[in-house]
Amino acid sequence: MPAHTDNILIADILEKNLEMPVDTWVQEVRQPLMPFVRFLQAAIKKAAPGLRQSALYNSRTTQRQCFMQVRWRYMHDKLPPIAQTTMSAFVRIGDYQEEGPQSVFWGLNWWGNPKDVMTVFHLFERIKNGCQLLLPDRCTRGAGVQGIFLLPKKYTAQQVLSLDHDIKEEIVEDLVRLTEAMTRVLEEM
C-alpha cells in the first residue's frame, strides 16, 4: 500500500536542515504544509470544542525552533489558575533540541513558573495512559520558565512513511482523547 500524501510530505520535511534560509523554509515547508495545517485546524475545531486555536508558528530566522507547530489553547473553568493560559494541545514537526533524526510529535504541554510545575505534572500523570510524560527537568525555556510535555506519539521520517494510515487521523484522535481525558479529570475535582 503506498504511503499517504501527508505522510510523505512530513517525512520529506523531517529530512531537511532545520537552519535553512527563511525564504526556503516558506517555499519548502510552510506553503506545502498549509493544507495539512488547515485540515488539523478544522478537524480539531469540530472534534474538540475545549480547544481554542492559537497563532501558527512563523519563522523569521534560520535559528528556528522547529519546522512547524500548530497549537490550541486548552480551556476549562476548573483548570488551575496557573494553567488557564498556558496549557495547550499541539503538533510539532521537528525540534531544535532533538539529537539525531528529527521527528513529528503531538500532545499536551504546559509552560510556566517552576514552582507551579507539580500541579500540572499531577494532572498530566492522571491522564497519561501510556503517553510519554517528559519530566520538568528535561523541558526548560530558560531562566524562570519550566515546561511539561505529554506525548502520545513521536515518529521519525521512516516511521511516518511506514504508517498504514494518514497521520492526520491519528493526530486528531490522540488530541481529542487527551483533551477529553483532561476534561473528565477536571470535572471530577
N, C-alpha and C positions, 0 to 999 in steps of 0.2 A: 504494500500500500504506500503510495507516495506521501511525503510529508505535507502538512498543511502550509499554505502560503505564509501565514503569520509566523509559524514555527521556523520556516526557512529564513524569513526576514530577521527575526530576533537572533537566530544562530549566526547569521552573517554579521550583524551589528556587534555581537559579543566577541567576534574575532578581530574587530578593528582596534586601533590605538585610541585610547581614551583622550589623549592630548592632541588630537587633530585640530587644524585651524577652524575657527568659528564658521566660516562660510562652507567649509567641507562638512562640518557637523550638521549644518542646516540642510544641505542637499542630500547627504548620505544617511542621516539618522533622523532628524526631526521631521522632515517632509514625508519620507516613506512610512514613518511610524504613525502619522496623524490618523489614518483610517482605523488602525488598531486602538489608538487612544480614544477616538470618538466612540468606537464600539464599547469600550470599557466604561466610559463616562455615561453613556445611555443605559447600558445594562445595569450598572450599579445604581443609578438614579431610580430605575424601575424596581429593582430587587431588594435594595437596602435603604429604606426611607430614613434611617437614622444617620446616614452619612451625607455630608454636605461637601460638594466639590470645592477644592482649593485651587490655587494657582498652579498652572502647569510649569514644570521645570524649564527654565530658559537659560542656556549657557551663553555667556558673553565673553568667555575667556577659554584659553586652551587648558587651563588648570581646573577642569570641570570635576564635579563630584561623581557624576555618573553619565551614562548616555541619555537616559530619560527617566523621569519619575513622575508618576501621577499620584496625587494624594486626595483623600476625602477626610474631612474632619468628622470624628465620631461625636455625636450629640446624644445626651441623655440627661434628664433632670436630676437623677440620683448619682451622677458621676461626681466623684470628689472634686471640690473646687480647684485643686491643684492640677487636675487633668481636663478641665472643661474646655480649654482652648488648645491643648497640646497633645491630645490623643488622636491618632489618625490611622486610617486604613491606607495602604499604599501599594504600588507596584513599582519596582525599581529595576532598571536594566543596566547592569554594570555598577561598579563601585570603586572609587579611588583607593579604598583600603584593602581591597582583595589582593591577596598574594596568589599568583598562579592564574589559571584561566578565569575570565570574567564570567558572571552568572546573572540570571534573572531571578528575582525573588520577590515575595509579597507577604503581607500580613498586617499586623497592627504594630504601631510604635508610639512611643511617648518620649518627649524631651522636656526637661525641667530642672529644678533645683535638686542637687544631690541629696539634700535632707528629706525630700519627698519621694525618693525612688522606691522605697519599700512598700508604700501604699499601692502604687501602680503594679509593682512586682507581684504582690499578693493577688491582685485582680487577674493579672495575666496567668499566674500559676493555676488559678481555679478553672480557667478555660483552655489551658494549653493542649490537652487531649492529643498527645503525640507530636505537637508542634515543637520546633526548636525555640527555646527561650534563651536569648542572648543576655547574659548576666550584666548588671550595671558596670562592672569593672572592665568590660570589653567594648563598651559603647560610650564614647565621650565626644563632645563637640568643643573641647577647650575648657578653660578655667570656668568653673561655676555652672556648667551645664552637663547634665547626665542623661543618658538615654537607655531605653529598653526596647528590644525587638522580639516579637512573637511571630515566628516564620513557619507556616505550614509546608512550604516548598522552596527549594533553591536548586536551579538547574544550570548546568554549563551548556555551551552550544551543542555539544554532542548529545547530551541528554534531551535537549529540546527537540532535536532532529529525530530522536528515537521514539518520541511520543506517538501513540496511535490515534490521538485526538487533537483538536485545536486547543492550544494552550489558553486561549481566551476563556473558554468554557470552564476550565479548571480554576483559573484565577477568580472568576466571578463566583463560582460555587464556594471556594475557600473563604473569600472575603465576606460573603453573605453568612456562611456558617459561623465564622468568628464573631461578627457583629451581633448575630442573633444570640450566640452563647453569652457575650458580654451583657447584652440587654437582659437575658434571663437572670444572670448573677446579680445585676444591679436591682432588678425588681424584687428579688428575694431579700434584699437588705432592708 
